[in-house]
Amino acid sequence: MKTFILMLLTIWALGCAKEKAPGNTVPVGLLPDTQRDWVPGGNGSFSSVSSGDQVPLQITSISTFSDFTLRPLSNPQDVKIHIDLKKMGQGYGGTVSIEFIDAGYHGSGSFTSLARQGGLVTNNEENNKYNIWFTNPSNGRPAYHGFFQDNYGSIILVIDGVTDLGDGAGPLDTVSGSLWYDNFYDNGEVVTGPVPPTSCWFVSAGPYDCRAWVDGKGVDPRRAVY
């Protein structure tokens, strides 16, 4: 992933994020041109969602956030992330949604780690095999990597901070981390053609290759945290 975009401003309940079933937290509709699939909407697009967890995000820069959204922004406000995951085999996958308000425009959109319909990988346990908890080699603490995709690129969710607020069982843990993105660019232009049938973390060449921590032809998410 080539660009760091967001730092989680607060922490969310790890137990809820891991144990509740994924769902389509917001509707997705295609905007004209090359704007990411942001859906104009009213206030509180995540307010009726019962599963997962939502927290505010701190943006590293407006220009970086504009590049990520594929939409020129002036002063984005109330930027939030909603994470809705469940265990799938050895991994944890589902949906990561982002919303923001800018100059009266309220946009929201989703990234998924679920197998693409008609894809070469159709089993969600296989599709989420890189979205794992592992031991941070620098401090021996738990960490998480998760790949998610939409029609214009991918994000990686990195959890590198875990605080146990209970008895160590998990549901009372809180976590923090960062979000990274990689848009599908080819010669400096956003790719607008049909995306491959398989998820981008299984693509090994070209603009749709969104892999990180590459090991041979696959991915080893335990190689490093960032």
N, C-alpha and C positions, 0 to 999 in steps of 0.2 A: 504494500500500500504506500503510495507516494506522498500523501499529504495528511498531516494531523489537523483535525478540524475542531473538535469539541472536547471540553473537559467536563465531566459530570460535576455539577455545582453542589449537589446534595447526594445523599445515599438512599438506596431503596432496599426493601426487605428481600433478602436473598431467598428465603423460603417460598414466598409467593411467586417470585420470578421463576424459580426452578420447578415448582410443583403444579402450577395451574396450567390448564390446557391452552394452546395457542388459538388465536382467532383473528378474523379480519377486523382490526380495531377501527379502521376508517375505510370508507369506500374509495376506490381509486379510479380516476378518470383521466384520459389523456388530454393534455393541454397542447395547443398548436406549437409548431416549430420545434425547438429542441429544449423546451423547458421541461424539467423533471415533472413527474406525475403529481404535482401539488394540486390538491382539490380545494377550491374556494369554499369556505363554509362559515357558519356562525361561530359564536364563542363556545368554548368547551367541547371540542369535538371528541375528546376522550372521556368526558364526564360520565357517560353512560356505560363505559366499559367496565365489566365486573372482574375480569381476570388480568393478571399481570400487575405491573407497577409503573408509576409515572413520576418523573422528577424534572426540575428545571435543568437547563444546560447553560454553561458559560462558553461563549464563542471566542475563539482565539483571535479572529479578525473578521471584519465585515467583508473584505475582499475574498477571503478564503471561503466564507459561508456563501457568498454569491457564486463563486465557482462551483461549489458543491451543489447548490440548488439549481444551477443553470438559469438563474433569474437575477437581474441586477437589483440589488437591495440598497436601501438608503440608511435605515436604522432599525434592524430587526429587533423585536421585543417579544417577551413572553415565550422564548424558545424552550420547548419541552421535548422529552423523549419518553416513549412508552414501550416497555419491554415485556413481552408475553411469551414465555418459553415453557417447554416441558421436556422430560427425559425421553430420548429416542435412541435406544440402544446404549452405547457408551457416551453419546453426546447429548447436548441440550440445545434444542432448536425451536423455531417458531417465527415470531414477527417482532421487528423493531420499527416503531413509527415515530415520526418527528413532526412537530407542528411549530408554527411561528406566526407572528403578525408583523407586517411591514407596510407603513404608509396606508393603513386601512385595509390592506389585503391580508386575509387569514388563510394560510395554506397548511395542508397536512398531507402526508404521504407515508407509504409503508415499504419496508424491505423484508424479504422473507428468506428463510433457509430451507424451506420445504422443497421437495423435488419438483422440478418443472414438469408440467403435464406433457406427456409424450417424449420426455427426455431420455437420454441414454441411461441415466440413473433414476429409477422410479421408486426405490425404497427409501423412506425417510431416515431409517437408521443408517444406511449407507451415505445418504446425502449430508447428514450431520456428523459424520465421523470425525471431522476436524474441530467441531464445536465442543471442546472438552474443558474440563477442570484438570489442572495439573499442578505440580509443585514448582513454585518460582525458584529457580536455581540460585538467585541472589540472596534470598532471605528464608527459604524453606517454607514459605506460606502458600496457601492456595491462590491460584490465578486461573483466569478463564479467557479463552479466545473463541469468538464466534463470527463466522462469515454469513453475510446476508446480501441480497441482491434485489435490484429493481430493473427496469428496462434500460436505464442509462448508466449503470455502474454498480459498485458494491461498497459495502462498509464492513469494517471489522470492529467488533466490540471487544475491548480489552478491559478486564477487571483485574486490578492489581492491588486493591485494598479490601481486606475483609476484617470486620470487627465483630467479635462474638459478644452479643449482649445478653446471652442466656447461659444455658448449661452445656453448650457445645454441640447440641443436637442439630442445629441448622436453621430452623424456622425464625429464630430471633436474630440471626446474623444480619448485618448490614454491609453493603459493598459499595465501592466507588471505583472509578476508572476513567477511560477515555474512549473516544470514537474516532476512527480513521476512515478515509474514503479514497476511492479510486474510480473516477469516471471513465467511461469507455471512449477514449480518444484515439484517433488515427490521423497522423500527420497534423496534429494540433486542432482537429475538428472533431466535434462530438459525433459518434457513430449513431445514426438514426435508423439503420436497417434492422431486420429481424434478428433478435438475439438467438444464440445457439440453443438447441433443445436441452442441453445439459447445463447445470449450474456453472458459473464462471470459475469457481475454484477447482473445477475439473478440466478446464481449458488450458492447454500447455503452450499456446502461441497466439499471436495476433492481439488486436485491441480488446478482445473479450477475456483475456487472461488476467484474472484478478488475484492470483495466488500470492501468498506471502510465506516466509519460512520454507522456501522450496527445497526439497530433498529428492534429488533424482527427478522423476516425473511426477512425484506427488508432493505432499505437504507434511512437514513435521512440526506441528504447532508447539511442541515442547522445546524447540531449539533455543528460543529467546522469548522474552516477554513482549518486546516492542518490535 
